[in-house]
Amino acid sequence: MIVAENLQTIYETIDEMTPVQREQVRFYLEHGRSMTEREAAEWALKDILVASSEPDDAVEEEIDEDALMAEIEDGFRGTRPLSEIIIEERDTQQ
C-alpha cells in the first residue's frame, strides 16, 4: 500500500506543484524512473528547441545569423521573456 499512499499524497499536493514538478511525476509514472538531466532539460526547453533533419556535423552551409536572429525574435514576439517566467516560478517555489 506504500505506492497507493504515495500516489494519494501526490494527488493531494499536485495543485501546489510547479509545472516542472508535475512533469517529473508524470514522467516517473509513465516510465518507472526519474528523468535524466538531459531529459529534464529537453522538456524544459521543448517549446524553443528546433528539430534538425541532419546531424550537426553534416551541416556545411553557412548560416545567415541576421536572418536567424530575425526569425527567433519573430517567434518570441508577443511572449513574456523567459527570464520573467523563470523568476516567477522560482518565487512561487519559495
PyMOL Python script that loads the backbone (N, CA, C, O; Angstrom):
from pymol import cmd

cmd.read_pdbstr("""\
ATOM      1  N   MET A   1       0.798  -1.207   0.000  1.00  0.00           N
ATOM      2  CA  MET A   1       0.000   0.000   0.000  1.00  0.00           C
ATOM      3  C   MET A   1       0.844   1.278   0.000  1.00  0.00           C
ATOM      4  O   MET A   1       0.307   2.385  -0.029  1.00  0.00           O
ATOM      5  N   ILE A   2       2.166   1.114   0.033  1.00  0.00           N
ATOM      6  CA  ILE A   2       3.035   2.294   0.025  1.00  0.00           C
ATOM      7  C   ILE A   2       2.828   3.091  -1.255  1.00  0.00           C
ATOM      8  O   ILE A   2       2.770   4.320  -1.216  1.00  0.00           O
ATOM      9  N   VAL A   3       2.716   2.404  -2.391  1.00  0.00           N
ATOM     10  CA  VAL A   3       2.521   3.089  -3.669  1.00  0.00           C
ATOM     11  C   VAL A   3       1.215   3.879  -3.641  1.00  0.00           C
ATOM     12  O   VAL A   3       1.187   5.036  -4.059  1.00  0.00           O
ATOM     13  N   ALA A   4       0.140   3.273  -3.157  1.00  0.00           N
ATOM     14  CA  ALA A   4      -1.150   3.958  -3.105  1.00  0.00           C
ATOM     15  C   ALA A   4      -1.073   5.190  -2.209  1.00  0.00           C
ATOM     16  O   ALA A   4      -1.637   6.235  -2.535  1.00  0.00           O
ATOM     17  N   GLU A   5      -0.373   5.068  -1.079  1.00  0.00           N
ATOM     18  CA  GLU A   5      -0.230   6.214  -0.182  1.00  0.00           C
ATOM     19  C   GLU A   5       0.570   7.333  -0.842  1.00  0.00           C
ATOM     20  O   GLU A   5       0.229   8.508  -0.711  1.00  0.00           O
ATOM     21  N   ASN A   6       1.642   6.958  -1.558  1.00  0.00           N
ATOM     22  CA  ASN A   6       2.447   7.966  -2.252  1.00  0.00           C
ATOM     23  C   ASN A   6       1.638   8.659  -3.343  1.00  0.00           C
ATOM     24  O   ASN A   6       1.727   9.875  -3.506  1.00  0.00           O
ATOM     25  N   LEU A   7       0.853   7.893  -4.084  1.00  0.00           N
ATOM     26  CA  LEU A   7       0.018   8.485  -5.131  1.00  0.00           C
ATOM     27  C   LEU A   7      -1.023   9.422  -4.532  1.00  0.00           C
ATOM     28  O   LEU A   7      -1.291  10.491  -5.080  1.00  0.00           O
ATOM     29  N   GLN A   8      -1.605   9.025  -3.417  1.00  0.00           N
ATOM     30  CA  GLN A   8      -2.587   9.881  -2.764  1.00  0.00           C
ATOM     31  C   GLN A   8      -1.948  11.194  -2.331  1.00  0.00           C
ATOM     32  O   GLN A   8      -2.547  12.258  -2.488  1.00  0.00           O
ATOM     33  N   THR A   9      -0.744  11.127  -1.790  1.00  0.00           N
ATOM     34  CA  THR A   9      -0.022  12.336  -1.376  1.00  0.00           C
ATOM     35  C   THR A   9       0.250  13.230  -2.573  1.00  0.00           C
ATOM     36  O   THR A   9       0.108  14.450  -2.488  1.00  0.00           O
ATOM     37  N   ILE A  10       0.641  12.626  -3.685  1.00  0.00           N
ATOM     38  CA  ILE A  10       0.915  13.402  -4.907  1.00  0.00           C
ATOM     39  C   ILE A  10      -0.352  14.108  -5.362  1.00  0.00           C
ATOM     40  O   ILE A  10      -0.326  15.308  -5.636  1.00  0.00           O
ATOM     41  N   TYR A  11      -1.463  13.380  -5.446  1.00  0.00           N
ATOM     42  CA  TYR A  11      -2.699  13.983  -5.926  1.00  0.00           C
ATOM     43  C   TYR A  11      -3.225  15.055  -4.980  1.00  0.00           C
ATOM     44  O   TYR A  11      -3.881  16.000  -5.419  1.00  0.00           O
ATOM     45  N   GLU A  12      -2.946  14.917  -3.693  1.00  0.00           N
ATOM     46  CA  GLU A  12      -3.386  15.933  -2.741  1.00  0.00           C
ATOM     47  C   GLU A  12      -2.578  17.218  -2.866  1.00  0.00           C
ATOM     48  O   GLU A  12      -3.074  18.298  -2.545  1.00  0.00           O
ATOM     49  N   THR A  13      -1.341  17.108  -3.330  1.00  0.00           N
ATOM     50  CA  THR A  13      -0.459  18.286  -3.400  1.00  0.00           C
ATOM     51  C   THR A  13      -0.181  18.752  -4.820  1.00  0.00           C
ATOM     52  O   THR A  13       0.621  19.665  -5.018  1.00  0.00           O
ATOM     53  N   ILE A  14      -0.818  18.153  -5.805  1.00  0.00           N
ATOM     54  CA  ILE A  14      -0.488  18.459  -7.204  1.00  0.00           C
ATOM     55  C   ILE A  14      -0.739  19.922  -7.569  1.00  0.00           C
ATOM     56  O   ILE A  14      -0.025  20.484  -8.400  1.00  0.00           O
ATOM     57  N   ASP A  15      -1.732  20.531  -6.965  1.00  0.00           N
ATOM     58  CA  ASP A  15      -2.011  21.941  -7.262  1.00  0.00           C
ATOM     59  C   ASP A  15      -0.907  22.854  -6.739  1.00  0.00           C
ATOM     60  O   ASP A  15      -0.717  23.956  -7.254  1.00  0.00           O
ATOM     61  N   GLU A  16      -0.183  22.405  -5.726  1.00  0.00           N
ATOM     62  CA  GLU A  16       0.901  23.199  -5.161  1.00  0.00           C
ATOM     63  C   GLU A  16       2.219  23.001  -5.910  1.00  0.00           C
ATOM     64  O   GLU A  16       3.181  23.731  -5.671  1.00  0.00           O
ATOM     65  N   MET A  17       2.271  22.018  -6.816  1.00  0.00           N
ATOM     66  CA  MET A  17       3.500  21.718  -7.542  1.00  0.00           C
ATOM     67  C   MET A  17       3.710  22.697  -8.689  1.00  0.00           C
ATOM     68  O   MET A  17       2.762  23.249  -9.248  1.00  0.00           O
ATOM     69  N   THR A  18       4.975  22.893  -9.019  1.00  0.00           N
ATOM     70  CA  THR A  18       5.307  23.694 -10.193  1.00  0.00           C
ATOM     71  C   THR A  18       5.105  22.824 -11.430  1.00  0.00           C
ATOM     72  O   THR A  18       5.005  21.603 -11.313  1.00  0.00           O
ATOM     73  N   PRO A  19       5.043  23.431 -12.604  1.00  0.00           N
ATOM     74  CA  PRO A  19       4.930  22.624 -13.823  1.00  0.00           C
ATOM     75  C   PRO A  19       6.071  21.617 -13.961  1.00  0.00           C
ATOM     76  O   PRO A  19       5.859  20.508 -14.451  1.00  0.00           O
ATOM     77  N   VAL A  20       7.265  21.989 -13.538  1.00  0.00           N
ATOM     78  CA  VAL A  20       8.416  21.079 -13.620  1.00  0.00           C
ATOM     79  C   VAL A  20       8.190  19.874 -12.713  1.00  0.00           C
ATOM     80  O   VAL A  20       8.424  18.737 -13.122  1.00  0.00           O
ATOM     81  N   GLN A  21       7.742  20.113 -11.502  1.00  0.00           N
ATOM     82  CA  GLN A  21       7.490  19.014 -10.574  1.00  0.00           C
ATOM     83  C   GLN A  21       6.390  18.088 -11.091  1.00  0.00           C
ATOM     84  O   GLN A  21       6.503  16.868 -10.981  1.00  0.00           O
ATOM     85  N   ARG A  22       5.328  18.664 -11.654  1.00  0.00           N
ATOM     86  CA  ARG A  22       4.248  17.838 -12.208  1.00  0.00           C
ATOM     87  C   ARG A  22       4.763  16.982 -13.366  1.00  0.00           C
ATOM     88  O   ARG A  22       4.388  15.816 -13.488  1.00  0.00           O
ATOM     89  N   GLU A  23       5.607  17.546 -14.203  1.00  0.00           N
ATOM     90  CA  GLU A  23       6.160  16.787 -15.320  1.00  0.00           C
ATOM     91  C   GLU A  23       7.059  15.666 -14.817  1.00  0.00           C
ATOM     92  O   GLU A  23       7.054  14.572 -15.380  1.00  0.00           O
ATOM     93  N   GLN A  24       7.825  15.920 -13.773  1.00  0.00           N
ATOM     94  CA  GLN A  24       8.678  14.873 -13.216  1.00  0.00           C
ATOM     95  C   GLN A  24       7.846  13.725 -12.665  1.00  0.00           C
ATOM     96  O   GLN A  24       8.219  12.563 -12.832  1.00  0.00           O
ATOM     97  N   VAL A  25       6.737  14.022 -12.017  1.00  0.00           N
ATOM     98  CA  VAL A  25       5.836  12.981 -11.507  1.00  0.00           C
ATOM     99  C   VAL A  25       5.227  12.217 -12.672  1.00  0.00           C
ATOM    100  O   VAL A  25       5.213  10.986 -12.664  1.00  0.00           O
ATOM    101  N   ARG A  26       4.723  12.934 -13.674  1.00  0.00           N
ATOM    102  CA  ARG A  26       4.129  12.276 -14.847  1.00  0.00           C
ATOM    103  C   ARG A  26       5.130  11.355 -15.518  1.00  0.00           C
ATOM    104  O   ARG A  26       4.799  10.224 -15.874  1.00  0.00           O
ATOM    105  N   PHE A  27       6.360  11.838 -15.693  1.00  0.00           N
ATOM    106  CA  PHE A  27       7.399  11.049 -16.347  1.00  0.00           C
ATOM    107  C   PHE A  27       7.689   9.782 -15.539  1.00  0.00           C
ATOM    108  O   PHE A  27       7.807   8.693 -16.100  1.00  0.00           O
ATOM    109  N   TYR A  28       7.803   9.936 -14.211  1.00  0.00           N
ATOM    110  CA  TYR A  28       8.091   8.779 -13.362  1.00  0.00           C
ATOM    111  C   TYR A  28       6.980   7.740 -13.454  1.00  0.00           C
ATOM    112  O   TYR A  28       7.255   6.543 -13.550  1.00  0.00           O
ATOM    113  N   LEU A  29       5.733   8.189 -13.424  1.00  0.00           N
ATOM    114  CA  LEU A  29       4.620   7.252 -13.516  1.00  0.00           C
ATOM    115  C   LEU A  29       4.587   6.563 -14.876  1.00  0.00           C
ATOM    116  O   LEU A  29       4.242   5.385 -14.966  1.00  0.00           O
ATOM    117  N   GLU A  30       4.939   7.278 -15.920  1.00  0.00           N
ATOM    118  CA  GLU A  30       4.902   6.714 -17.269  1.00  0.00           C
ATOM    119  C   GLU A  30       6.078   5.780 -17.548  1.00  0.00           C
ATOM    120  O   GLU A  30       5.911   4.742 -18.189  1.00  0.00           O
ATOM    121  N   HIS A  31       7.277   6.152 -17.064  1.00  0.00           N
ATOM    122  CA  HIS A  31       8.485   5.411 -17.416  1.00  0.00           C
ATOM    123  C   HIS A  31       9.063   4.573 -16.270  1.00  0.00           C
ATOM    124  O   HIS A  31       9.956   3.756 -16.495  1.00  0.00           O
ATOM    125  N   GLY A  32       8.568   4.766 -15.058  1.00  0.00           N
ATOM    126  CA  GLY A  32       9.061   3.986 -13.931  1.00  0.00           C
ATOM    127  C   GLY A  32      10.451   4.375 -13.472  1.00  0.00           C
ATOM    128  O   GLY A  32      11.121   3.607 -12.781  1.00  0.00           O
ATOM    129  N   ARG A  33      10.887   5.561 -13.850  1.00  0.00           N
ATOM    130  CA  ARG A  33      12.204   6.058 -13.441  1.00  0.00           C
ATOM    131  C   ARG A  33      12.188   7.575 -13.478  1.00  0.00           C
ATOM    132  O   ARG A  33      11.308   8.190 -14.081  1.00  0.00           O
ATOM    133  N   SER A  34      13.177   8.166 -12.822  1.00  0.00           N
ATOM    134  CA  SER A  34      13.297   9.621 -12.840  1.00  0.00           C
ATOM    135  C   SER A  34      13.892  10.071 -14.164  1.00  0.00           C
ATOM    136  O   SER A  34      14.540   9.294 -14.865  1.00  0.00           O
ATOM    137  N   MET A  35      13.665  11.333 -14.495  1.00  0.00           N
ATOM    138  CA  MET A  35      14.245  11.914 -15.701  1.00  0.00           C
ATOM    139  C   MET A  35      15.759  12.051 -15.550  1.00  0.00           C
ATOM    140  O   MET A  35      16.263  12.329 -14.462  1.00  0.00           O
ATOM    141  N   THR A  36      16.469  11.855 -16.647  1.00  0.00           N
ATOM    142  CA  THR A  36      17.884  12.190 -16.649  1.00  0.00           C
ATOM    143  C   THR A  36      17.988  13.708 -16.756  1.00  0.00           C
ATOM    144  O   THR A  36      17.007  14.380 -17.074  1.00  0.00           O
ATOM    145  N   GLU A  37      19.157  14.239 -16.494  1.00  0.00           N
ATOM    146  CA  GLU A  37      19.325  15.694 -16.623  1.00  0.00           C
ATOM    147  C   GLU A  37      19.027  16.141 -18.044  1.00  0.00           C
ATOM    148  O   GLU A  37      18.422  17.194 -18.246  1.00  0.00           O
ATOM    149  N   ARG A  38      19.440  15.360 -19.026  1.00  0.00           N
ATOM    150  CA  ARG A  38      19.192  15.716 -20.430  1.00  0.00           C
ATOM    151  C   ARG A  38      17.691  15.735 -20.733  1.00  0.00           C
ATOM    152  O   ARG A  38      17.198  16.655 -21.386  1.00  0.00           O
ATOM    153  N   GLU A  39      16.966  14.712 -20.255  1.00  0.00           N
ATOM    154  CA  GLU A  39      15.522  14.659 -20.487  1.00  0.00           C
ATOM    155  C   GLU A  39      14.816  15.834 -19.820  1.00  0.00           C
ATOM    156  O   GLU A  39      13.888  16.408 -20.390  1.00  0.00           O
ATOM    157  N   ALA A  40      15.251  16.192 -18.618  1.00  0.00           N
ATOM    158  CA  ALA A  40      14.658  17.329 -17.917  1.00  0.00           C
ATOM    159  C   ALA A  40      14.928  18.625 -18.679  1.00  0.00           C
ATOM    160  O   ALA A  40      14.043  19.471 -18.803  1.00  0.00           O
ATOM    161  N   ALA A  41      16.150  18.778 -19.189  1.00  0.00           N
ATOM    162  CA  ALA A  41      16.484  19.977 -19.953  1.00  0.00           C
ATOM    163  C   ALA A  41      15.685  20.027 -21.259  1.00  0.00           C
ATOM    164  O   ALA A  41      15.180  21.084 -21.636  1.00  0.00           O
ATOM    165  N   GLU A  42      15.571  18.897 -21.943  1.00  0.00           N
ATOM    166  CA  GLU A  42      14.800  18.862 -23.186  1.00  0.00           C
ATOM    167  C   GLU A  42      13.337  19.209 -22.929  1.00  0.00           C
ATOM    168  O   GLU A  42      12.725  19.919 -23.726  1.00  0.00           O
ATOM    169  N   TRP A  43      12.761  18.714 -21.815  1.00  0.00           N
ATOM    170  CA  TRP A  43      11.381  19.040 -21.501  1.00  0.00           C
ATOM    171  C   TRP A  43      11.250  20.542 -21.225  1.00  0.00           C
ATOM    172  O   TRP A  43      10.327  21.194 -21.714  1.00  0.00           O
ATOM    173  N   ALA A  44      12.187  21.082 -20.433  1.00  0.00           N
ATOM    174  CA  ALA A  44      12.110  22.500 -20.074  1.00  0.00           C
ATOM    175  C   ALA A  44      12.234  23.399 -21.302  1.00  0.00           C
ATOM    176  O   ALA A  44      11.667  24.491 -21.339  1.00  0.00           O
ATOM    177  N   LEU A  45      12.975  22.937 -22.299  1.00  0.00           N
ATOM    178  CA  LEU A  45      13.222  23.751 -23.494  1.00  0.00           C
ATOM    179  C   LEU A  45      12.391  23.312 -24.697  1.00  0.00           C
ATOM    180  O   LEU A  45      12.633  23.765 -25.815  1.00  0.00           O
ATOM    181  N   LYS A  46      11.419  22.438 -24.476  1.00  0.00           N
ATOM    182  CA  LYS A  46      10.694  21.838 -25.609  1.00  0.00           C
ATOM    183  C   LYS A  46      10.045  22.847 -26.544  1.00  0.00           C
ATOM    184  O   LYS A  46       9.906  22.585 -27.739  1.00  0.00           O
ATOM    185  N   ASP A  47       9.651  23.990 -26.015  1.00  0.00           N
ATOM    186  CA  ASP A  47       8.974  24.979 -26.843  1.00  0.00           C
ATOM    187  C   ASP A  47       9.930  25.792 -27.706  1.00  0.00           C
ATOM    188  O   ASP A  47       9.504  26.463 -28.646  1.00  0.00           O
ATOM    189  N   ILE A  48      11.225  25.734 -27.389  1.00  0.00           N
ATOM    190  CA  ILE A  48      12.168  26.529 -28.177  1.00  0.00           C
ATOM    191  C   ILE A  48      13.209  25.688 -28.908  1.00  0.00           C
ATOM    192  O   ILE A  48      14.008  26.228 -29.673  1.00  0.00           O
ATOM    193  N   LEU A  49      13.212  24.367 -28.684  1.00  0.00           N
ATOM    194  CA  LEU A  49      14.125  23.503 -29.414  1.00  0.00           C
ATOM    195  C   LEU A  49      13.634  23.331 -30.848  1.00  0.00           C
ATOM    196  O   LEU A  49      12.431  23.290 -31.103  1.00  0.00           O
ATOM    197  N   VAL A  50      14.554  23.233 -31.752  1.00  0.00           N
ATOM    198  CA  VAL A  50      14.223  23.066 -33.156  1.00  0.00           C
ATOM    199  C   VAL A  50      14.755  21.720 -33.629  1.00  0.00           C
ATOM    200  O   VAL A  50      15.935  21.420 -33.445  1.00  0.00           O
ATOM    201  N   ALA A  51      13.906  20.919 -34.227  1.00  0.00           N
ATOM    202  CA  ALA A  51      14.338  19.618 -34.741  1.00  0.00           C
ATOM    203  C   ALA A  51      15.156  19.822 -36.008  1.00  0.00           C
ATOM    204  O   ALA A  51      14.835  20.667 -36.844  1.00  0.00           O
ATOM    205  N   SER A  52      16.200  19.047 -36.134  1.00  0.00           N
ATOM    206  CA  SER A  52      17.064  19.128 -37.312  1.00  0.00           C
ATOM    207  C   SER A  52      16.952  17.820 -38.073  1.00  0.00           C
ATOM    208  O   SER A  52      16.936  16.741 -37.479  1.00  0.00           O
ATOM    209  N   SER A  53      16.874  17.924 -39.399  1.00  0.00           N
ATOM    210  CA  SER A  53      16.767  16.710 -40.202  1.00  0.00           C
ATOM    211  C   SER A  53      18.132  16.073 -40.434  1.00  0.00           C
ATOM    212  O   SER A  53      18.211  14.921 -40.858  1.00  0.00           O
ATOM    213  N   GLU A  54      19.195  16.802 -40.163  1.00  0.00           N
ATOM    214  CA  GLU A  54      20.540  16.280 -40.356  1.00  0.00           C
ATOM    215  C   GLU A  54      21.335  16.412 -39.063  1.00  0.00           C
ATOM    216  O   GLU A  54      21.104  17.334 -38.281  1.00  0.00           O
ATOM    217  N   PRO A  55      22.278  15.487 -38.837  1.00  0.00           N
ATOM    218  CA  PRO A  55      23.146  15.639 -37.667  1.00  0.00           C
ATOM    219  C   PRO A  55      23.944  16.937 -37.766  1.00  0.00           C
ATOM    220  O   PRO A  55      24.212  17.415 -38.868  1.00  0.00           O
ATOM    221  N   ASP A  56      24.325  17.510 -36.624  1.00  0.00           N
ATOM    222  CA  ASP A  56      25.050  18.774 -36.607  1.00  0.00           C
ATOM    223  C   ASP A  56      26.324  18.745 -37.449  1.00  0.00           C
ATOM    224  O   ASP A  56      26.652  19.734 -38.105  1.00  0.00           O
ATOM    225  N   ASP A  57      27.046  17.619 -37.438  1.00  0.00           N
ATOM    226  CA  ASP A  57      28.305  17.568 -38.177  1.00  0.00           C
ATOM    227  C   ASP A  57      28.101  17.452 -39.693  1.00  0.00           C
ATOM    228  O   ASP A  57      29.054  17.611 -40.457  1.00  0.00           O
ATOM    229  N   ALA A  58      26.883  17.180 -40.128  1.00  0.00           N
ATOM    230  CA  ALA A  58      26.618  17.057 -41.565  1.00  0.00           C
ATOM    231  C   ALA A  58      26.247  18.393 -42.200  1.00  0.00           C
ATOM    232  O   ALA A  58      26.209  18.500 -43.425  1.00  0.00           O
ATOM    233  N   VAL A  59      25.975  19.400 -41.397  1.00  0.00           N
ATOM    234  CA  VAL A  59      25.580  20.704 -41.914  1.00  0.00           C
ATOM    235  C   VAL A  59      26.843  21.485 -42.270  1.00  0.00           C
ATOM    236  O   VAL A  59      27.670  21.786 -41.410  1.00  0.00           O
ATOM    237  N   GLU A  60      26.970  21.804 -43.552  1.00  0.00           N
ATOM    238  CA  GLU A  60      28.170  22.506 -44.003  1.00  0.00           C
ATOM    239  C   GLU A  60      27.870  23.911 -44.507  1.00  0.00           C
ATOM    240  O   GLU A  60      28.790  24.707 -44.695  1.00  0.00           O
ATOM    241  N   GLU A  61      26.616  24.225 -44.726  1.00  0.00           N
ATOM    242  CA  GLU A  61      26.269  25.527 -45.271  1.00  0.00           C
ATOM    243  C   GLU A  61      26.457  26.616 -44.225  1.00  0.00           C
ATOM    244  O   GLU A  61      26.370  26.370 -43.022  1.00  0.00           O
ATOM    245  N   GLU A  62      26.709  27.799 -44.703  1.00  0.00           N
ATOM    246  CA  GLU A  62      26.847  28.951 -43.816  1.00  0.00           C
ATOM    247  C   GLU A  62      25.466  29.370 -43.333  1.00  0.00           C
ATOM    248  O   GLU A  62      24.490  29.296 -44.080  1.00  0.00           O
ATOM    249  N   ILE A  63      25.388  29.802 -42.100  1.00  0.00           N
ATOM    250  CA  ILE A  63      24.120  30.240 -41.534  1.00  0.00           C
ATOM    251  C   ILE A  63      24.069  31.757 -41.580  1.00  0.00           C
ATOM    252  O   ILE A  63      25.005  32.436 -41.159  1.00  0.00           O
ATOM    253  N   ASP A  64      22.971  32.276 -42.091  1.00  0.00           N
ATOM    254  CA  ASP A  64      22.751  33.719 -42.100  1.00  0.00           C
ATOM    255  C   ASP A  64      22.289  34.108 -40.705  1.00  0.00           C
ATOM    256  O   ASP A  64      21.111  33.974 -40.373  1.00  0.00           O
ATOM    257  N   GLU A  65      23.223  34.590 -39.887  1.00  0.00           N
ATOM    258  CA  GLU A  65      22.927  34.873 -38.487  1.00  0.00           C
ATOM    259  C   GLU A  65      21.875  35.969 -38.326  1.00  0.00           C
ATOM    260  O   GLU A  65      21.048  35.900 -37.417  1.00  0.00           O
ATOM    261  N   ASP A  66      21.898  36.975 -39.194  1.00  0.00           N
ATOM    262  CA  ASP A  66      20.906  38.042 -39.106  1.00  0.00           C
ATOM    263  C   ASP A  66      19.499  37.505 -39.361  1.00  0.00           C
ATOM    264  O   ASP A  66      18.552  37.855 -38.656  1.00  0.00           O
ATOM    265  N   ALA A  67      19.374  36.647 -40.382  1.00  0.00           N
ATOM    266  CA  ALA A  67      18.067  36.059 -40.693  1.00  0.00           C
ATOM    267  C   ALA A  67      17.616  35.147 -39.556  1.00  0.00           C
ATOM    268  O   ALA A  67      16.436  35.117 -39.207  1.00  0.00           O
ATOM    269  N   LEU A  68      18.561  34.402 -38.981  1.00  0.00           N
ATOM    270  CA  LEU A  68      18.234  33.522 -37.870  1.00  0.00           C
ATOM    271  C   LEU A  68      17.755  34.322 -36.662  1.00  0.00           C
ATOM    272  O   LEU A  68      16.752  33.968 -36.043  1.00  0.00           O
ATOM    273  N   MET A  69      18.460  35.391 -36.325  1.00  0.00           N
ATOM    274  CA  MET A  69      18.055  36.233 -35.195  1.00  0.00           C
ATOM    275  C   MET A  69      16.682  36.854 -35.441  1.00  0.00           C
ATOM    276  O   MET A  69      15.865  36.945 -34.525  1.00  0.00           O
ATOM    277  N   ALA A  70      16.430  37.280 -36.681  1.00  0.00           N
ATOM    278  CA  ALA A  70      15.126  37.857 -37.010  1.00  0.00           C
ATOM    279  C   ALA A  70      14.020  36.819 -36.833  1.00  0.00           C
ATOM    280  O   ALA A  70      12.940  37.134 -36.335  1.00  0.00           O
ATOM    281  N   GLU A  71      14.296  35.575 -37.244  1.00  0.00           N
ATOM    282  CA  GLU A  71      13.313  34.501 -37.104  1.00  0.00           C
ATOM    283  C   GLU A  71      13.053  34.189 -35.628  1.00  0.00           C
ATOM    284  O   GLU A  71      11.908  33.980 -35.228  1.00  0.00           O
ATOM    285  N   ILE A  72      14.103  34.160 -34.833  1.00  0.00           N
ATOM    286  CA  ILE A  72      13.958  33.898 -33.394  1.00  0.00           C
ATOM    287  C   ILE A  72      13.166  35.021 -32.730  1.00  0.00           C
ATOM    288  O   ILE A  72      12.250  34.760 -31.950  1.00  0.00           O
ATOM    289  N   GLU A  73      13.516  36.267 -33.037  1.00  0.00           N
ATOM    290  CA  GLU A  73      12.799  37.409 -32.459  1.00  0.00           C
ATOM    291  C   GLU A  73      11.330  37.398 -32.853  1.00  0.00           C
ATOM    292  O   GLU A  73      10.458  37.701 -32.039  1.00  0.00           O
ATOM    293  N   ASP A  74      11.061  37.045 -34.113  1.00  0.00           N
ATOM    294  CA  ASP A  74       9.681  36.972 -34.580  1.00  0.00           C
ATOM    295  C   ASP A  74       8.910  35.885 -33.831  1.00  0.00           C
ATOM    296  O   ASP A  74       7.736  36.060 -33.504  1.00  0.00           O
ATOM    297  N   GLY A  75       9.575  34.768 -33.565  1.00  0.00           N
ATOM    298  CA  GLY A  75       8.931  33.669 -32.847  1.00  0.00           C
ATOM    299  C   GLY A  75       8.592  34.017 -31.411  1.00  0.00           C
ATOM    300  O   GLY A  75       7.624  33.499 -30.855  1.00  0.00           O
ATOM    301  N   PHE A  76       9.387  34.894 -30.807  1.00  0.00           N
ATOM    302  CA  PHE A  76       9.155  35.277 -29.411  1.00  0.00           C
ATOM    303  C   PHE A  76       8.315  36.539 -29.269  1.00  0.00           C
ATOM    304  O   PHE A  76       7.945  36.910 -28.155  1.00  0.00           O
ATOM    305  N   ARG A  77       8.012  37.200 -30.371  1.00  0.00           N
ATOM    306  CA  ARG A  77       7.233  38.433 -30.304  1.00  0.00           C
ATOM    307  C   ARG A  77       5.878  38.159 -29.660  1.00  0.00           C
ATOM    308  O   ARG A  77       5.167  37.232 -30.050  1.00  0.00           O
ATOM    309  N   GLY A  78       5.533  38.972 -28.677  1.00  0.00           N
ATOM    310  CA  GLY A  78       4.250  38.820 -28.001  1.00  0.00           C
ATOM    311  C   GLY A  78       4.285  37.860 -26.825  1.00  0.00           C
ATOM    312  O   GLY A  78       3.261  37.657 -26.172  1.00  0.00           O
ATOM    313  N   THR A  79       5.447  37.257 -26.533  1.00  0.00           N
ATOM    314  CA  THR A  79       5.536  36.364 -25.378  1.00  0.00           C
ATOM    315  C   THR A  79       6.358  37.028 -24.279  1.00  0.00           C
ATOM    316  O   THR A  79       7.156  37.930 -24.532  1.00  0.00           O
ATOM    317  N   ARG A  80       6.143  36.566 -23.073  1.00  0.00           N
ATOM    318  CA  ARG A  80       6.906  37.100 -21.952  1.00  0.00           C
ATOM    319  C   ARG A  80       8.347  36.610 -22.038  1.00  0.00           C
ATOM    320  O   ARG A  80       8.592  35.506 -22.524  1.00  0.00           O
ATOM    321  N   PRO A  81       9.295  37.405 -21.578  1.00  0.00           N
ATOM    322  CA  PRO A  81      10.688  36.965 -21.577  1.00  0.00           C
ATOM    323  C   PRO A  81      10.862  35.721 -20.696  1.00  0.00           C
ATOM    324  O   PRO A  81      10.250  35.610 -19.634  1.00  0.00           O
ATOM    325  N   LEU A  82      11.694  34.804 -21.148  1.00  0.00           N
ATOM    326  CA  LEU A  82      11.950  33.573 -20.413  1.00  0.00           C
ATOM    327  C   LEU A  82      12.462  33.870 -19.006  1.00  0.00           C
ATOM    328  O   LEU A  82      12.133  33.150 -18.063  1.00  0.00           O
ATOM    329  N   SER A  83      13.256  34.915 -18.859  1.00  0.00           N
ATOM    330  CA  SER A  83      13.793  35.262 -17.540  1.00  0.00           C
ATOM    331  C   SER A  83      12.669  35.586 -16.560  1.00  0.00           C
ATOM    332  O   SER A  83      12.757  35.222 -15.388  1.00  0.00           O
ATOM    333  N   GLU A  84      11.616  36.263 -17.015  1.00  0.00           N
ATOM    334  CA  GLU A  84      10.479  36.562 -16.145  1.00  0.00           C
ATOM    335  C   GLU A  84       9.774  35.286 -15.690  1.00  0.00           C
ATOM    336  O   GLU A  84       9.389  35.160 -14.528  1.00  0.00           O
ATOM    337  N   ILE A  85       9.611  34.355 -16.607  1.00  0.00           N
ATOM    338  CA  ILE A  85       8.948  33.091 -16.287  1.00  0.00           C
ATOM    339  C   ILE A  85       9.762  32.314 -15.261  1.00  0.00           C
ATOM    340  O   ILE A  85       9.204  31.756 -14.317  1.00  0.00           O
ATOM    341  N   ILE A  86      11.078  32.275 -15.442  1.00  0.00           N
ATOM    342  CA  ILE A  86      11.950  31.557 -14.514  1.00  0.00           C
ATOM    343  C   ILE A  86      11.904  32.190 -13.133  1.00  0.00           C
ATOM    344  O   ILE A  86      11.796  31.486 -12.129  1.00  0.00           O
ATOM    345  N   ILE A  87      11.985  33.521 -13.074  1.00  0.00           N
ATOM    346  CA  ILE A  87      11.949  34.219 -11.789  1.00  0.00           C
ATOM    347  C   ILE A  87      10.607  33.993 -11.095  1.00  0.00           C
ATOM    348  O   ILE A  87      10.562  33.763  -9.887  1.00  0.00           O
ATOM    349  N   GLU A  88       9.520  34.059 -11.854  1.00  0.00           N
ATOM    350  CA  GLU A  88       8.186  33.850 -11.285  1.00  0.00           C
ATOM    351  C   GLU A  88       8.058  32.442 -10.712  1.00  0.00           C
ATOM    352  O   GLU A  88       7.531  32.261  -9.615  1.00  0.00           O
ATOM    353  N   GLU A  89       8.542  31.440 -11.457  1.00  0.00           N
ATOM    354  CA  GLU A  89       8.452  30.063 -10.973  1.00  0.00           C
ATOM    355  C   GLU A  89       9.328  29.875  -9.735  1.00  0.00           C
ATOM    356  O   GLU A  89       8.934  29.181  -8.798  1.00  0.00           O
ATOM    357  N   ARG A  90      10.500  30.481  -9.724  1.00  0.00           N
ATOM    358  CA  ARG A  90      11.392  30.373  -8.570  1.00  0.00           C
ATOM    359  C   ARG A  90      10.742  30.994  -7.343  1.00  0.00           C
ATOM    360  O   ARG A  90      10.819  30.433  -6.250  1.00  0.00           O
ATOM    361  N   ASP A  91      10.100  32.154  -7.516  1.00  0.00           N
ATOM    362  CA  ASP A  91       9.453  32.851  -6.398  1.00  0.00           C
ATOM    363  C   ASP A  91       8.265  32.046  -5.843  1.00  0.00           C
ATOM    364  O   ASP A  91       8.003  32.074  -4.641  1.00  0.00           O
ATOM    365  N   THR A  92       7.558  31.337  -6.714  1.00  0.00           N
ATOM    366  CA  THR A  92       6.405  30.540  -6.242  1.00  0.00           C
ATOM    367  C   THR A  92       6.855  29.293  -5.511  1.00  0.00           C
ATOM    368  O   THR A  92       6.080  28.723  -4.743  1.00  0.00           O
ATOM    369  N   GLN A  93       8.081  28.853  -5.726  1.00  0.00           N
ATOM    370  CA  GLN A  93       8.601  27.666  -5.035  1.00  0.00           C
ATOM    371  C   GLN A  93       9.046  27.991  -3.631  1.00  0.00           C
ATOM    372  O   GLN A  93       9.143  27.095  -2.792  1.00  0.00           O
ATOM    373  N   GLN A  94       9.320  29.255  -3.354  1.00  0.00           N
ATOM    374  CA  GLN A  94       9.841  29.634  -2.031  1.00  0.00           C
ATOM    375  C   GLN A  94       8.755  29.800  -1.022  1.00  0.00           C
ATOM    376  O   GLN A  94       9.031  30.117   0.135  1.00  0.00           O
TER     377      GLN A  94
END
""", "prot")
cmd.dss("prot")
cmd.show_as("cartoon", "prot")
cmd.util.cbc("prot")
cmd.orient("prot")
